[in-house]
C-alpha cells in the first residue's frame, strides 16, 4: 500500500521550545493532508486540514498560531508546535489522501506512523 | 452534525471467541466507511466499504455495510491475543473533507 512517513517518531523537548514534525507521502502526491492528535486512551482528534499551496483549515478550538502548518509541496506537510508546553504532550499523526483514480485510492487516507511528543 | 457511533466501547473475550463490532453513522454526503486497527502506533487500514451488502474479507476479519440502516459491522472469528487493539470506524464524505471517526472499540483478547 501507499506509504506515509513521519519524522521524528518521537521527540522530547523543554517547555517553551518549538518542535517541527514532518509528514511525507512517499509514493503519491497528496494535495490534502490531515493532522490529528491523540491523547492516551482517546480517539483521534482532527486538528487541521493541510492543503498544498494554501492555508490550512483548523478545527474549532485548535490555535492556528500555536500549531503552524505548512504544506509547501505535494509530498510534504509540516506541523510546528510553537512554544510547547507539557499539555501539548501527545501523539501526533498525519494522514494523506491519494488522488482519486490512483491505485492507492482503495483507501481514503493513509496514516503516518505518528510522532510522540513529550514536553518537559 | 455528522456522527459516527461505535459499540461496544470496550470488550473482553477469550481466545477463540468470535466478536462483532458495530458502527452506526448519521452523515450527509456519505462516500465510504472505513475500519482501522490501532495498536500502539498509528491506525492501520483494514477495510473500505462503499456498497451495501458486499462482504469484505481478510483472513479471520470480515466486514459488511448496510447503507439503508446506516451501519457496518466488523467480525473477527477465532480471536487471538494479537487481535487486541482499538478498532476505529470512520466515514468519508464526497469532496475533500476529513474523515469523521468514532470513538473506537477497545478489544482485549485474553488467553
Interface residues (C-beta under 8 A of the other chain):
Chain A: X1 X31 X32 X34 X41 X42 X43 X44 X46 X49 X93 X97 X106 X107 X108 X109 X110 X111 X112 X113 X114
Chain B: X31 X32 X34 X36 X41 X42 X43 X44 X45 X48 X86 X88 X90 X92 X96 X97 X98 X99 X101 X102 X103 X104 X106
